[in-house]
Amino acid sequence: MLLLAVDVGNSNIKIGLFEDRTLLSSWRFSTDREKSSDEYGIQLMQFLKHLGYAPAQMDGVIISSVSPGINYTLERMFHTFFSLDPLFVSHETTAGLQICYDVPSELGADRIANAVGAWHLYGGPCITVDFGTATTFGAVDAEGTFLGGAIAPGIRSATDALVSRAAQLHRFDLIQPKTAVATNTVDAMQAGVLFGFTGLADHVIERMQQEMGPCKVIAAGGLSDVIAGESKYIDIADKLLTLKGLQLIYEKTMTEEKQ
């Protein structure tokens, strides 16, 4: 079975092509609320064509989205170009994960996918940290209950705010700093952002572990490996955790519907 797993963030749309549980390829493009369903469809078909696949070969689509304004556009695109109705992740599609949240419908679909992926792939108790537009933390106990978590500003959004509000600071690549005592502006920003966010992540994780007890920590997102290299608490960096979680949710949801 060929599955398209789509993670719609505020800045990027990440897509994974799965054959059963094997991730064949993944790619991303910018989230653009002004783009039409036709434009998204053509763009996605070009990616698939490059990989040697056609829309008719796809068996299913699952979407986690934190950008509701684009959901209808994507739903129409998949219906028009792929003849598929996507499964949207919500608190009602959790692949057996129990949700302990004051208002379950407020829990972000990406956080659900991360929790499902971490618990099924790495076991519980565990903590997920996703370094996306926002930095999100999720806690799952050994029995598979999502206990809650924390949300902080994201690395990219904080960096964009930094360079947009300071006239003498310019955009820079987020790579591993050599030292904390930097001798030029670019290195200083790299050190401040990456060491600073590592400290933020470690302190939140430390407080969560004080409440939960010792547990495995899995980091997701494009910069997860960079942060993990400095972190005292992150055990595993899995950049594609969200997409893997989506695949598991789709598989288990379809199995339940057949029973």
N, C-alpha and C positions, 0 to 999 in steps of 0.2 A: 504494500500500500504506500502510495506517495502522498505526503502531507505537507502543506505549507503552514508553518507556524509564524505568526506575525505579532510582533511586540511593538505597539504604537506608543512612543514616548512623546514628550512635549517638544523635543528637538529632533529626534531621529525615529525612523521606522526600521526595525530590524526584522529580517525575514530569514527563516531557516527552512531548507528543503530536506525532509526526512523520508527515508525508505524504511518502514517499520520504525525501529528505535535508532537506526543509524542516521546520523546527520551527514548528508552528502555535501552540503555547501551552505554558506550563510553570507548575507550581504546586508547593506543598509543604505537608505537614502533619507534626505531631509524631510521632516514633517512639514508639509505645506498645506495650510487650510484653504488656500485659494486655488489649489490644483483641482481639476475636474476628475471624475471617475474615469473618463476616457484617457486622460493624461497618465494617471496612475496605471491603468491597464496596459497601455503601450509600453511604459517603462518596465513594468514587471515582466511582460512577455519578452522583452529584449534580454533581460537577465536570464530567463529560462532558456531562450533560444541559444544564448552563449554557452549554457551548460548542456545543451543537446536535448532539451525537453520541450514538450508542447503543452498548452493549457489543458487539452483533452486528457492528458495522462494523469492529471491531478485527481486524487480521490477525495480529498477533504481539505478544509481550511479552518484553523482556529486562530482567534484574535484576542490578545489582551490589550486593552486601550486605556490610557489615562488622559486621552484627548477626545472627549465625547463629540465635539463638533465635526470630527472627521469620520465618525463611525458609519454614517449613512453613505458617504461617498465610497468608502471601501466596500461596504456591503453591496452596493449597486455595481461596483466594478467587478467583484467576484461573480456576481450573478450574471452580468452581461458577457464578460470575457471568458469565464471558466464554467459557467452553468452550475455553480456551487453556492450553497447558502452557508456562510461561515458560522461557526460556533463561537459566540462571544463569552469570554470567561467572566464569571461573577461569583459572588459568595455561594451560589447554588451549584457551581461546577468546581468541586474541590478535590476530586479523585480520592475520596475517603478522608481527607484532612478535615478535622473539626475546627470551627471558627469560634473563638472566644473573644468577641469584640462587642462593644456597647451597641453599635449600629453596624451589623455585618455588611450591609449594602454600601457603607462608606469605605470599606477596605479596598485599596487599589488592586486592580486585576494583576498588575505586574508583581505585587507583593505576594499575592496568592500563588502565582506561577513559581516564584522563587522558593516559597515555603514548600510547595509540593515537590519541586525538583530536589531541593536539599534533603527533605525527609526521606523520599523514596530512593535517592541515589547514595546518600551518605549516612542516613540514619539519624535518630534523635537521641537525646536532646541536641538541638543545634540552633545556631544564630546565623541569619543571612544578613549580609551587608551589600547593598547594591549602589555602586558609585555612578549614578545617572545624573539627569538634570537636577534631581534631588538625591540626597544620600539617605536611603531608607534601611531600617533595621527591622528584622522580624525574628521572633522567638517561637520555636516549636519544641514541645516536650517529647519525651520518649514514646508516648502513646499516639502521637500524631495530632496534637491539638495546637492550633495557632494561638499563642497567648497574648500577642500584642507586639509592640515595638516602639520605634522612635523614627522621627523624620527630621533631617537637618538640610541646610542648603547643599547644593551639589557643587562639585569641583568646577565644572564648565560654567555654570551660571555665576558662581562667585568670581571666577577669572574674568568673565565677560564684564561683570560689574566693575571689577578693579580697573581694567584698561579703558572702559568707556567713561569713567568718571575722573580719571587722572590724565591730564594732558600730556605728561612726559612719559607715560607708560604705554607700551605697545604690545600687541599680541605676541605670544611666545609658545613654543612647543612644550608640552607637559612631559618631560623626561626626568629620569632619576637624577636628582641634584648630587654633585660631588661632595659639597660641604654645606653646613648651615651658615657658616661665616662667609658669605659670598662677596666677591670683589667687583662685580659688575651688576647692572640692573636686571638683565635677563636671568642670571643665576640666582639673584636675590629673590625674584618673583617665583622661580621654580622651587627654591628652598622653602619660601614662606607658604606657598600653596600646598605642596606635596607633604612636607613635614608637618605642616599645620593640620591638614586633613587626616594624616595618619594619627596624630595625637587626638583629634576629635573622635575618630573611629575607635581607637583603643580605649578612650575613657568611657564612651557609651557602652562598648562591649564589656568592659570591666564592671560597670554598674549593673548591667544585665546579668552577668554571671554571678554577681553577689546575690541577686534575687533568685536566679534559677539553679545555681550550682554549676560545676564544671560542665562544659559542653563544647562540641565541635563548632568551628566558625568557618563559614563558607562565604567568600566574596565574589560578587558578580559585577559585570560592567566592564567597559573597555579599559579602564585604568586599574582594575582590580589587581593585576599582577605587579604593577609598580608599587601600589600601596602595601600589598602583602609582603613585598620584600623588606619593608621597614617595620611592619606591624609586629607587636609582641604577641598578638592573640589570633590573627588570621591563620588558619591551618591550610585552607585550600582556596586557590584562585580559579574560578570557573567562569570565564567570560560569557559563556553561552548557557549559563544556568537557567535563565528565564525561558529561552527557547526549548530547552530540554524539559522543563516543567510543563510547558504548553503541550508538548508531544504526549507526555504522560497523562495529562488531563483529558486530552482528546481520546486517547486509547481507552482509558477507563470509563469515560462517559459513553462511548460507543458500545463498549462491552455491557455496561449496565442497561442500555436501551434495548439490547438484543435479548436480554434475559427476561 
